[in-house]
Amino acid sequence: MAFAAFLAYLVFVLIRPQEFIPALHNAPVVRVALICAALLQLLQKNKRYDGPQSVFLLFLLVVIFVSAVLNGWVGGGIFSSVEMLTTAVLPFFIVVNAVSTRAKLVATFVALLVAAMFMVSNSLSQVASIDGIGWAGVPMQGGNRAAYLGIFNDPNDLSMYLIMVLPLVAFLFTRASKLVKPLLIVGMVAIVYGVYLTNSRGGLLGVFALLGFWFLQRYGMAKSIALGAFVVPAALLAMSKFRAIDPDEQSASQRLEAWYEGFQMLFSNPIFGVRQGAFLDYHYLTAHNSIVLVLAELGLLGYLCWYGFVFFSTLGPVTLWNKKIGGLIAENAQKFDRDAGRALTYSMLAFAVTGFFLSRSYSLILYIFCGLMVASFYIAVPREPGGRSITLREYSGVFVATYFGSIITVYLVAKIFL
């Protein structure tokens, strides 16, 4: 029942029938589905809330509240904490515990694919219509950029979601029957074309990043560099068909300026930041970088919690397929678990690339996919003593190095190009 409620929640959050079916207009279906899924999850046996990622996420809630209080807005702290609880924390724990078997993981991948097909079909209808309005009643953004309903009304968010689903479709393809594989090929082509219709620069970079990482993993560094000599010119040509990606372009310059201003906010409030949601109070443009947004609004402590949550959520599936990182976990993992972990790693790579140019630190999609990554690890590695757990102490060195490395990298990019 908890899994069924979770699937209903996915339908209302992703496909959003309540926005194009008149009978469901103004009905609180998302909230009801979330509450039902949360309550049914509590009734489950063998619930899991362990792991460093869970601790970091709960501490992030505390930092959000304390940051607002220290910046003089207790009411804002309560509001931000409650919003974070309902759009991030609860969905994450629901996914982790509802998706408790390999069959449920596959079913979730299929549900995410079906939602993507709804979005792409609306994009196609937008292109085909005279006025640019699709079957869902949503017009194209800027006259030529595909968009969808609700949280996907921004073409960049739509593009991000489609790219994150693409590796999951590839995973389904490897396990599908001969009758189903042609349909999945059509699905993959449709998703890539859907990304193209969003005219998203970050989306295009995300597609190239997935292809590059796949080639690197399959053929190694030497062949990847050789291929890059031929692919880069073609990639640059493809980029030229999109809106320009150039630090000298006005929008790119404004984004770099926003990064710089975000660091000024960090320097003025280094520990707890200026308060979640307050970036626009200090600068006319949002951060346009998920890392900068958290650093500016929640400081080094808030970013430590947010980065720790993302890092250890991603680390789980990585340990299932990468023997250098996972060791015995990867050696003992079944092929299903290795392949699913690899696919989810690619999905997180897609978020990392696209999220580097967008302020999506608190996006619901991030927390749903992080929940899937943790769920995939729990499915593959049962509780002790039958399996191993990922501990903060074991990976503390890599975590600390990449934590500071991510901050320094973004800061240097902003300084160099400004």
Disulfide bonds with the S-S distance in Angstrom:
none
